[in-house]
Amino acid sequence: MELRHLQHFVAVAEDRHFTRAAERLRVSQSGLSASVRALERELRTPLFVRTTRRVTLTEAGRALLGEAERILAQVRAAHEAVAAVQGVLRGTLALGTEQCIAGVPVAKLLAAFRRRHPAVEIRLRQAGSGALAEEVAAGRLDLAFAVRTPSDGDQLCSVRLTSEPMTVLCHPSHRLATAGAAVTPQDLGDEVFVDFHHDWGPRRTTDAAFAAAGVRRTVTLEVNDVHGLLDLVDEDLGIAVVPAHFRHKRASLAAIPLEGTGDAAYETVALLPPPQTTSPAARALMELLETGGPTAPREGAHPS
């Protein structure tokens, strides 16, 4: 089994299209098709279902994809490790992050990394914590800044960065704001909530806290970005339970402490693969972060 066959297979699986994959790899479409057919002959099974409009993975193709991605990630890490020994950090840094992650000034951190390692290509992907964990485990990302969840799994190493409480945001005229006291999940059972989609860290943290308290809540307004959530709360369309640092993004909103959630907290972590497969670029970024970088993360920190 040749590495180029695996590279070609993964590209087609990602693009779901032979022509686009060939263009991205800068190879001929006929050569790419021949490479995939050679891999299928070796494995004695089709890897794709091909139609005139799209390409989809077979069951065997789905089984191969995760392993192929891990193999290619390990090969890339080996090349980068040799380059690092030779004194030059090269290759790619593929980083994932949630929106407005606490305690990590991502843009400043990447700018500092680029100044130190100009030969490394930086790639950034923003997504929810669940998807980021899956992509690190599959080798598609070198590391990710995410929110800790129990489902991160044994395949990943989790480095704790910051922890902060969750707080309730509401319109200044809302009854919670005028009451002027801390609230518990039981006090919020009848409220309408604005929240993120299920994969985002703040939503996962809030869902876990309310489930532990035995309180069901109604989320009727789901969004995929922080500013959209704040806009809806600002129009008094619902309340939101968010990490405490979100309060600094919209001073017009009232913030009420949330109590009675036990150990529930918004905990930011760096997710990395096992040490033997962590790329030199990922190690360099973590070293920059842990030694101060642009700004060192601290407990309860919020991004500027």
Secondary structure, DSSP 8 states (H G I E B T S, - for coil): --HHHHHHHHHHHHHT-HHHHHHHHTS-HHHHHHHHHHHHHHHTS--EEE-SS-EEE-HHHHHHHHHHHHHHHHHHHHHHHHHHHTT---EEEEEEE-TT-TT--HHHHHHHHHHH-TTEEEEEEE--HHHHHHHHHHTS-SEEEEE--GGG-TTSEEEEEEEE-EEEEE-TTSHHHHH-S-B-GGGGTT-EEEEE-TTSHHHHHHHHHHHHTT---EEEEEESSHHHHHHHHHTTS-BEEEEGGGGGG-TTSEEEEB---TT--EEEEEEE--GGG--HHHHHHHHHHHTTSSS---TT----
